[in-house]
Amino acid sequence: MHQPHFLLTAAARSLSVREIFGLSDERAFELLRETRWGRDGEPVCPECGTVEAHWFLPSRRQWRCRGCGHTFSVTSGTIFSHHKLPLQVYLGALAIYTNAAKGLSALQLSRDLDVQYKSAFVLMHKMRESLMAQRDETPLAGEVQIDGAYVGGSVRPENRAEERVDRRLAEHQDPDRRCVVALRETYPADDPQGRVGAKRTLTAILKRECQADIGVLAKRFVAPGTTISADESDAYDLLHGSYPMRRVNHQKEYRAEDGTTDNQAESYFSRFRRMQLGQHHKFGLGHLANYANEAAYREDTRRWSNGEIFYDILTKCLRTRPHRDWCGYWQGNTRRPERLAA
């Protein structure tokens, strides 16, 4: 009997946005408290790290530290600190963000929550920042597929053919063009649980797909002895001296006769392009690394229920300290350097 796709099963739906928005103030507070410190855990002072039965101030729903006297709340020291909206709004925004399989635009979230576009924009970038800050960067091992795709730098050709230039030449390329490199660790063919496809994904941003930068990236993200599968690009030629390599020539085939392929990396770019073209349309250089990592996270959690994803992202948000790039963003603090891997 044909098995339905996981996303069509009841197991994929363990969270309801309607349920989140229906939480009372007390229940929303308890949900954040339990997620941050555990059901029976004691609050931890974000200022000095003291773990004790701190004085609780019921009227303000805050604690006063027994060690340093600092007053803190359930969101202090997290990306939600100094929040101005009710806690249900932040939890609801996270639930909507979770259910968006191919990303979510800030404009759509602002309409769903009835908040300003500026508020939705910063809130979503804070979530992406937590995914970036808490991602697992331990080296990939076993079998890894690697590929790159270029983003940005799209230039409209001149109207007259004689006025057009060859965009393949370096001097005619847009300086904002960047290469997104995806490295995906795959399950072995004899996985005892029968799992197939990609296991974990790491992404990086390069100015161009070249041998020097790919070498730096592989040394950082790929464990020694790992078998790497790549396409025919000469950017991966130097890896033959450091790793067991398998290559597939896409000019002839998508999958080599011996089974070599980088289809899992291509699968990542399929979701990434849909996020780019269907939701965001354009990525700023300062935010490109976070967008690429968000797509990687969504790929890696494609077999999780929406409830699991919700609580995982919420946990990451509560473990991430406030980021200076998102403090006073709309008041002029917008000079954000891009995250280049090499």
Beta strands, then each sheet from edge to edge (+ up, - down):
strand 1: 55-57
strand 2: 62-64
strand 3: 71-72
strand 4: 143-151
strand 5: 178-186
strand 6: 198-206
strand 7: 227-230
strand 8: 245-247
sheet 1: 1+ 2- 3+
sheet 2: 6+ 5- 4+ 7+ 8+
end
